[in-house]
């Protein structure tokens, strides 16, 4: 599998510059950061959660863990992790565990941890386990301009 075609079209239509980085196949975000030789705090990890209104993509640094209590406190909803079946159904162009953080491409609400919005460079999944997108921080922020922001993760 390669980069999601929906994502590729979205990025090209948006005019944002990006680079695709190939790396050995990995299964966790920390393995990906290591294999791609990128700082873990600059690698965006995407977590699909669900609340009573539907699915939400939560974007945090790969060196962090999601704090469900902080997410609930900030957004006023109880969230649960989505299942692999949910992920496969929503992201049929992507491998499970390689979801890009740009949920708007897939018609989903996105919330992003503010710590990622201060980075000079951001890396994220492109839809498979062997390629990363590399974006300048300003381009990542532009693509996340409609995302809700907050602090709902902590460094592990």
N, C-alpha and C positions, 0 to 999 in steps of 0.2 A: 504494500500500500504506500502511497505517496501523500503529499500535501492534499488536503481536502480541496476539491475543485470549487466548492461554494466559497471557501475561505479565500482561495486564490483570486477568484473573480471580485470578491469584496475588497481585498487589498488593492487590486489593480484599479478598481473603480474609485476608491478613496484617494488614490494618488500618493499614498504613504510609501516611503521607501522601506525595504526590508531585505534581509539576506537569509537564505536557507543554509543551514549548517548541518552537514551529515555527521553522524556519530555512530559508534557501535550500538546495536539494539539493546535497549534497557527496559526495565519494567517499573522502576520507581523514579520519582523526581530527583532524589539525591544521587542515584546511580547515573541518571542523565546528566546532571551537573558535572559530575566527576568525569564521565566519558567524553563530554563535549568540552571539558576544561573551561567551564564558566563558573563564576561565583554563585553559590546556591541562593544567596539572598536576592540575586537578580533574575532568577528563574521563576517565572510565574507558574504556580500550581493551581489547577482548576478543579474545583470540587462541585459536583452537582448535588444539590439538596432540594428538598420539596417542602412546601408548606401548604396550608389549606387553599391557597390561590393557584398553586402550580409549581413549576420547577424554577430554580434560581441557580445561576452559576456564581460561585463564590471564588474569587481570585486572591490568592495569598502567596507570599514567598515560599519557595520549596523548603526552606529551612525552618518554617513555622508550622504549627498545628492550628487547626480551626478551633475556636472557642465558641461552642454552640450557645453557651449562656450569654456571651457578649453579643452574638448575632441576634439572639432573641430579644435581649434588652434594647439593642439599637433599633431593630425593625419591628418589634412588637408582635412577632409570630414565633411559633414553635417550628423548628426545622428538623428534618430527619434526612439522613443520607439516602440518596436515590440508589436503586438497585442496579446491578450490571445489565439487567434486562431493560430497565428504563433508559440507561445510557446508550445501549445498542439501538434501541428504537428511535431515540432522538438524534443520534449522531451516526447514522448509517454509513457515512463517508469516512468515519474515523475509527481507529482501533480503540477498544475500551482502555481507558487510562491515558489516552493521548488527546484529550479534548482541548481545543484552542480556547483561550479566555474570552474571545469575542462573541458572546452569546447573542448579541443583536443580529449576527449573521444567521443564526438559527431560530430567531424569533423568541429568544429568552431574555428574561430580566438578568442583569449582571450587577453584582456588588463587588467592589474591589477594596482591598486593604490599602489604606493610605501609604503604608511604608513602601509599596512598589512604585508609587507615583513620584518619588523623589530620586529615582535612579537615573543615571546617565544613559544606561543601556538596559534593555529588558529582553529576556529570552523566554520563549514559550513554545508549547507543543503546536505542531502544524497538522496533526491528525494521524500521525503514526509514531512508532517508537524508535525511529532512526533518523529523524530530521527535526531540527528546532528552527523556529523563526527568531531572527535577531533584529530588534528594532531599536532605533535611537529612543531615548527616554521621551523626548518631545513627541515622537510619532506614536509611541505607546499611549501617552497621555491624550493625544488627539483622538485615538481610536476608543479610549475609555471615557471620553467627555460626557457621554450620556449615562454612564454607570453611576450607581449610588456608591458613596464612599463611607469608610468608617475604619475603626480599629477593632478587629475581631479575631486576631490571631496572636500567638506568642511564639517566640523562638524556642526551639527544642534543643 
